[in-house]
Amino acid sequence: SEGGRPRGSVLDREERRATLVGSVEDKAAVALSFRGFAMAALNQTFVEVPDRDLNGQPSWWSQDGQYFLYYSPQYLHWKANAVRSAGGDGA
């Protein structure tokens, strides 16, 4: 809670960290595909939607339109969330 107030939602978090092995080229990514999450709904392809910036960064949306990835400056990393109609905090 912030300032002694309870949060508006309860989060069930699964966190995965990755280590890059190899090299990186500066290219625009068309899509990101994930697998290995316990929450099976996140194991899919996400595409960048440039006109849906969040926190000054592009957001990435699942092919089924139910989940999105966004950068959180508060936590200094990318996060996944469900759209409000799918039970998430929404955007």
N, CA and C of each residue as an Amber inpcrd file, in Angstrom:
protein
   273
   0.8260000  -1.1840000   0.0000000   0.0000000   0.0000000   0.0000000
   0.8660000   1.2410000   0.0000000   0.3770000   2.2950000  -0.6120000
   1.0790000   3.5650000  -0.6480000   0.4400000   4.4910000   0.3600000
   1.2410000   5.0620000   1.2450000   0.7160000   6.0170000   2.2050000
  -0.3210000   5.4070000   3.1340000  -0.2310000   4.1020000   3.3780000
  -1.1670000   3.4540000   4.2920000  -2.4920000   3.0690000   3.6710000
  -2.6810000   3.3790000   2.3790000  -3.9370000   3.0200000   1.7110000
  -3.7760000   1.6910000   0.9920000  -4.7960000   0.8380000   1.0330000
  -4.7030000  -0.4230000   0.2810000  -4.7260000  -0.1610000  -1.2160000
  -4.0570000  -1.0260000  -1.9660000  -4.0430000  -0.9110000  -3.4260000
  -5.4110000  -1.2440000  -3.9950000  -5.6890000  -0.7160000  -5.1640000
  -6.9670000  -0.9510000  -5.8170000  -7.0920000  -2.3260000  -6.4430000
  -5.9750000  -3.0130000  -6.6100000  -6.0240000  -4.3350000  -7.2070000
  -4.9660000  -5.2240000  -6.5690000  -5.1690000  -6.5100000  -6.6640000
  -4.2120000  -7.4800000  -6.1550000  -3.5140000  -8.0900000  -7.3540000
  -2.1910000  -8.1450000  -7.3230000  -1.4270000  -8.6390000  -8.4570000
  -0.8850000 -10.0310000  -8.1790000  -1.1060000 -10.9230000  -9.1180000
  -0.5050000 -12.2480000  -9.0830000   0.6290000 -12.1970000 -10.0900000
   1.8610000 -12.0980000  -9.6190000   2.9970000 -11.8370000 -10.5080000
   3.8130000 -13.0890000 -10.7880000   4.2410000 -13.1570000 -12.0080000
   5.2270000 -14.1500000 -12.4260000   6.3340000 -13.3550000 -13.0870000
   7.5310000 -13.5070000 -12.6120000   8.6290000 -12.7310000 -13.1610000
   9.6560000 -13.6610000 -13.7810000  10.0660000 -13.3320000 -14.9820000
  11.1230000 -14.0590000 -15.6770000  12.1950000 -13.0540000 -16.0500000
  13.4190000 -13.4290000 -15.8770000  14.5510000 -12.6060000 -16.2950000
  15.2870000 -13.3660000 -17.3900000  15.8640000 -12.6180000 -18.2990000
  16.5830000 -13.2370000 -19.4070000  17.9740000 -12.6300000 -19.5030000
  18.9200000 -13.4220000 -19.9400000  20.2810000 -12.9620000 -20.1770000
  20.5760000 -13.1150000 -21.6550000  21.0490000 -12.0430000 -22.2580000
  21.3900000 -12.0750000 -23.6730000  22.7240000 -12.7700000 -23.8640000
  22.7470000 -13.7240000 -24.7690000  23.9840000 -14.3930000 -25.1620000
  24.1450000 -14.1300000 -26.6460000  25.2510000 -13.5240000 -27.0320000
  25.4580000 -13.2090000 -28.4430000  25.5560000 -11.7160000 -28.6450000
  25.0730000 -11.2510000 -29.7700000  25.1730000  -9.8330000 -30.0860000
  23.8000000  -9.2760000 -30.4590000  23.7430000  -7.9730000 -30.5110000
  22.4990000  -7.2790000 -30.8370000  22.7590000  -6.3410000 -32.0000000
  21.8440000  -6.3170000 -32.9340000  21.8950000  -5.3480000 -34.0230000
  20.7810000  -4.3490000 -33.8050000  21.0160000  -3.1120000 -34.1860000
  20.0060000  -2.0680000 -34.0440000  19.0420000  -2.1520000 -35.2200000
  17.9630000  -2.9200000 -35.0340000  16.9420000  -3.0900000 -36.0570000
  15.5740000  -2.9560000 -35.4080000  14.6160000  -2.5570000 -36.1620000
  13.2480000  -2.4870000 -35.6540000  12.6770000  -3.9010000 -35.5660000
  12.1130000  -4.2270000 -34.4310000  11.4910000  -5.5450000 -34.2540000
  10.0640000  -5.4870000 -34.7750000   9.6810000  -6.4680000 -35.5250000
   8.3240000  -6.5440000 -36.0540000   7.4020000  -7.2100000 -35.0440000
   7.9140000  -8.2510000 -34.3770000   7.0980000  -8.9880000 -33.4170000
   8.0090000  -9.6610000 -32.3910000   7.4500000  -9.9120000 -31.2260000
   8.1370000 -10.6400000 -30.1560000   7.2940000 -11.8490000 -29.8120000
   7.9010000 -13.0200000 -29.7930000   7.1780000 -14.2440000 -29.4380000
   7.7190000 -14.7770000 -28.1180000   6.8160000 -15.1220000 -27.2210000
   7.1840000 -15.6140000 -25.8960000   6.6900000 -17.0360000 -25.6950000
   7.4580000 -17.7770000 -24.8880000   7.0240000 -19.1010000 -24.4580000
   7.6880000 -19.3690000 -23.1110000   7.1060000 -20.2430000 -22.3320000
   7.6890000 -20.5980000 -21.0450000   7.0330000 -19.9630000 -19.8410000
   6.0740000 -19.0780000 -20.0390000   5.3680000 -18.4900000 -18.9060000
   4.3590000 -19.4860000 -18.3440000   4.2360000 -19.5340000 -17.0230000
   3.2220000 -20.3850000 -16.3920000   1.8300000 -19.9080000 -16.7870000
   1.6740000 -18.5820000 -16.9550000   0.4010000 -18.0330000 -17.4220000
   0.3710000 -18.2080000 -18.9420000  -0.2720000 -19.2510000 -19.4010000
  -0.2410000 -19.6470000 -20.8140000  -0.6830000 -18.5340000 -21.7610000
  -1.5390000 -17.6460000 -21.3140000  -2.0360000 -16.5760000 -22.1820000
  -0.9270000 -15.6470000 -22.6580000   0.1900000 -15.5830000 -21.9350000
   1.3070000 -14.7300000 -22.3450000   2.2320000 -15.4220000 -23.3380000
   2.0460000 -16.7080000 -23.5530000   2.8730000 -17.4700000 -24.4860000
   2.3250000 -17.3070000 -25.9030000   2.5520000 -16.1310000 -26.4610000
   2.0720000 -15.8290000 -27.8070000   2.9220000 -14.7190000 -28.4010000
   2.5620000 -14.2740000 -29.5750000   3.3010000 -13.2360000 -30.2710000
   2.6830000 -11.8800000 -29.9780000   3.5550000 -10.8930000 -29.7380000
   3.1500000  -9.5130000 -29.4970000   3.7190000  -8.6520000 -30.6180000
   2.9420000  -7.7080000 -31.1100000   3.3920000  -6.8080000 -32.1670000
   3.3880000  -5.3730000 -31.6540000   4.3480000  -4.5970000 -32.1330000
   4.4470000  -3.1980000 -31.7300000   3.3240000  -2.3900000 -32.3770000
   2.6920000  -1.5550000 -31.5820000   1.6580000  -0.6510000 -32.0900000
   2.1430000   0.7750000 -31.8180000   2.8130000   1.3870000 -32.8080000
   3.4640000   2.6840000 -32.5830000   2.5160000   3.7980000 -32.1380000
   1.2680000   3.7770000 -32.5440000   0.3570000   4.8610000 -32.1610000
  -0.2920000   4.6390000 -30.7920000   0.1610000   3.6330000 -30.0560000
  -0.3190000   3.3730000 -28.6980000   0.8340000   3.4620000 -27.7040000
   1.5400000   4.5900000 -27.7120000   2.6420000   4.7810000 -26.7770000
   2.1230000   4.8500000 -25.3470000   2.8820000   4.2490000 -24.4410000
   2.5930000   4.3310000 -23.0090000   3.8880000   4.7370000 -22.3180000
   3.8430000   5.7380000 -21.4870000   5.0270000   6.2420000 -20.7780000
   6.1380000   6.6420000 -21.7380000   5.7710000   7.1450000 -22.9130000
   6.7590000   7.5940000 -23.8850000   7.4530000   6.4910000 -24.6590000
   6.9900000   5.2600000 -24.5150000   7.5670000   4.1140000 -25.2130000
   6.4720000   3.4160000 -26.0130000   6.8420000   2.7310000 -27.0950000
   5.8200000   1.9880000 -27.8250000   5.2820000   0.8430000 -26.9740000
   4.0490000   0.4850000 -27.2110000   3.4850000  -0.6830000 -26.5260000
   3.3880000  -1.8250000 -27.5230000   3.3750000  -3.0210000 -26.9820000
   3.3180000  -4.2380000 -27.7910000   2.0510000  -4.9800000 -27.4090000
   1.2660000  -5.4240000 -28.3940000  -0.0490000  -6.0140000 -28.1400000
  -0.0900000  -7.4530000 -28.6380000  -0.7570000  -8.2990000 -27.8500000
  -0.8810000  -9.7130000 -28.2280000  -1.7750000  -9.8400000 -29.4440000
  -1.5950000 -10.9220000 -30.1650000  -2.3950000 -11.1360000 -31.3660000
  -3.8750000 -11.2680000 -31.0470000  -4.2060000 -11.7700000 -29.8540000
  -5.6290000 -11.8780000 -29.4950000  -6.1850000 -10.5690000 -28.9370000
  -5.3310000  -9.5410000 -28.7680000  -5.7810000  -8.2330000 -28.3090000
  -6.1020000  -8.1560000 -26.8250000  -5.7870000  -9.1860000 -26.0680000
  -6.1490000  -9.2220000 -24.6510000  -5.0280000  -8.7720000 -23.7180000
  -3.7730000  -8.7540000 -24.2160000  -2.6210000  -8.4280000 -23.3710000
  -1.7310000  -7.4220000 -24.0630000  -1.0080000  -6.6350000 -23.2670000
  -0.0680000  -5.6830000 -23.8310000   1.1750000  -5.5980000 -22.9480000
   2.2850000  -5.2220000 -23.5800000   3.5530000  -5.0150000 -22.9020000
   3.8480000  -3.5280000 -22.9280000   4.3520000  -3.0040000 -21.8230000
   4.6640000  -1.5880000 -21.7480000   5.8390000  -1.3790000 -20.8000000
   6.5360000  -0.2580000 -20.9800000   7.6630000   0.0680000 -20.1150000
   7.1660000   0.8450000 -18.9060000   7.6040000   0.4280000 -17.7210000
   7.2280000   1.0990000 -16.4850000   8.4230000   1.8770000 -15.9490000
   8.4170000   3.2060000 -16.0720000   9.5470000   3.9810000 -15.5400000
   9.6540000   3.8720000 -14.0170000   8.5580000   3.5950000 -13.3480000
   8.5760000   3.4350000 -11.8950000   9.4340000   2.2390000 -11.4810000
   9.3320000   1.1380000 -12.2440000  10.0780000  -0.0800000 -11.9220000
  11.3100000  -0.2850000 -12.8080000  11.4740000   0.5790000 -13.8190000
  12.6080000   0.5250000 -14.7430000  12.7130000  -0.7810000 -15.5080000
  11.5620000  -1.3700000 -15.8570000  11.5480000  -2.5470000 -16.7280000
  10.1900000  -2.6580000 -17.4190000  10.1360000  -3.5750000 -18.3760000
   8.9110000  -3.8000000 -19.1340000   7.9750000  -4.7010000 -18.3400000
   6.6650000  -4.4860000 -18.5180000   5.6590000  -5.2610000 -17.7970000
   4.5860000  -5.7270000 -18.7750000   3.8580000  -6.7560000 -18.3930000
   2.7240000  -7.2470000 -19.1760000   1.4620000  -6.9960000 -18.3710000
   0.3770000  -6.7090000 -19.0600000  -0.9010000  -6.4990000 -18.4100000
  -2.0160000  -6.9540000 -19.3510000  -3.1620000  -7.2570000 -18.7670000
  -4.3470000  -7.5930000 -19.5680000  -5.1890000  -6.3200000 -19.7230000
  -5.8870000  -6.2310000 -20.8310000  -6.7930000  -5.0900000 -20.9880000
  -7.9020000  -5.2320000 -19.9530000  -8.5130000  -4.1320000 -19.5900000
  -9.5120000  -4.1260000 -18.5200000 -10.6130000  -5.1670000 -18.7320000
 -11.0630000  -5.3430000 -19.9560000 -12.1410000  -6.3040000 -20.2180000
 -11.6940000  -7.7500000 -20.0030000 -10.3580000  -7.9810000 -19.9250000
  -9.8450000  -9.3380000 -19.7060000  -9.3770000  -9.5220000 -18.2630000
  -9.7210000  -8.5720000 -17.3960000  -9.3920000  -8.7070000 -15.9790000
  -8.1290000  -8.0140000 -15.5450000  -7.5330000  -7.2000000 -16.4050000
  -6.3200000  -6.4720000 -16.0290000  -6.6300000  -5.0710000 -15.5640000
  -5.5820000  -4.3250000 -15.2530000  -5.7400000  -2.9300000 -14.8300000
  -6.1240000  -2.0520000 -16.0120000  -5.7780000  -2.5060000 -17.2140000
  -6.1280000  -1.7700000 -18.4160000  -5.1950000  -0.6150000 -18.7130000
  -5.4010000  -0.0200000 -19.8530000  -4.5780000   1.1240000 -20.2320000
  -5.4460000   2.1900000 -20.8410000
